[in-house]
Amino acid sequence: AQSVTQLDSHVSVSEGTPVLLRCNYSSSYSPSLFWYVQHPNKGLQLLLKYTSAATLVKGINGFEAEFKKSETSFHLTKPSAHMSDAAEYFCVVSALTSGTYKYIFGTGTRLKVLA
Amino acid sequence: EAGVAQSPRYKIIEKRQSVAFWCNPISGHATLYWYQQILGQGPKLLIQFQNNGVVDDSQLPKDRFSAERLKGVDSTLKIQPAKLEDSAVYLCASSLQPLGGLIAKNIQYFGAGTRLSVL
């Protein structure tokens, strides 16, 4: 069975410093992995996706993530945090189950950016 | 390209009342999903449609929740009667291609959600 674990429920960084949001996954086969961001009172927006191509994936707003099969990790990083990055971030694994793809969400990491 | 539209954005009701949420997916998207997101948790899939047929409703509390997508386009999710624990954000999502196929075409796009408060 597929699952995803977000290791930190809250992360605080200062503006201009690097961001690291950690995600570990469990999958019986090669997974597809996503990061979504949710700003207050907004829907989920796709940041980036890994679908078995390049292991280093670049997304929107300067975010990137690296798929590491040996560590079963898909951590999200950004070199320099901006105030507008404050939001909830979800790591998602997509599983093919009975012929249809389903998303399995992590519990989320709330990113706080300090001025 | 217009995104996934949901209404209303907010709803406050008393327990035992009924409520309905509406979703219009991205044009051409065959698959539509309803999720429940309780505060502090990740979204949980309630029901998945392919066109106007149900693919998965295993986590839908069928004694009080119902959903339909009659013409394979927009969808309605209903709760009757509501309980306090139904307070949550209800998210609708859609994707281009269902039932296998390329993962790239199964990326889900989400609406802004409906925040339900049951008092």
Chai-1 contact restraints between the chains, C-beta under 6 A:
chainA,res_idxA,chainB,res_idxB,connection_type,confidence,min_distance_angstrom,max_distance_angstrom,comment,restraint_id
A,S32,B,I103,contact,1.0,0.0,6.0,A-B,restraint_1
A,K42,B,A112,contact,1.0,0.0,6.0,A-B,restraint_2
A,G43,B,F110,contact,1.0,0.0,6.0,A-B,restraint_3
A,G43,B,G111,contact,1.0,0.0,6.0,A-B,restraint_4
A,G43,B,A112,contact,1.0,0.0,6.0,A-B,restraint_5
A,G43,B,G113,contact,1.0,0.0,6.0,A-B,restraint_6
A,L44,B,F110,contact,1.0,0.0,6.0,A-B,restraint_7
A,T51,B,I103,contact,1.0,0.0,6.0,A-B,restraint_8
A,F90,B,G42,contact,1.0,0.0,6.0,A-B,restraint_9
A,G99,B,L99,contact,1.0,0.0,6.0,A-B,restraint_10
A,G99,B,G100,contact,1.0,0.0,6.0,A-B,restraint_11
A,T100,B,V55,contact,1.0,0.0,6.0,A-B,restraint_12
A,T100,B,P98,contact,1.0,0.0,6.0,A-B,restraint_13
A,T100,B,L99,contact,1.0,0.0,6.0,A-B,restraint_14
A,Y101,B,N106,contact,1.0,0.0,6.0,A-B,restraint_15
A,F105,B,G42,contact,1.0,0.0,6.0,A-B,restraint_16
A,F105,B,P43,contact,1.0,0.0,6.0,A-B,restraint_17
A,G106,B,G42,contact,1.0,0.0,6.0,A-B,restraint_18
A,T107,B,G42,contact,1.0,0.0,6.0,A-B,restraint_19
A,G108,B,G42,contact,1.0,0.0,6.0,A-B,restraint_20
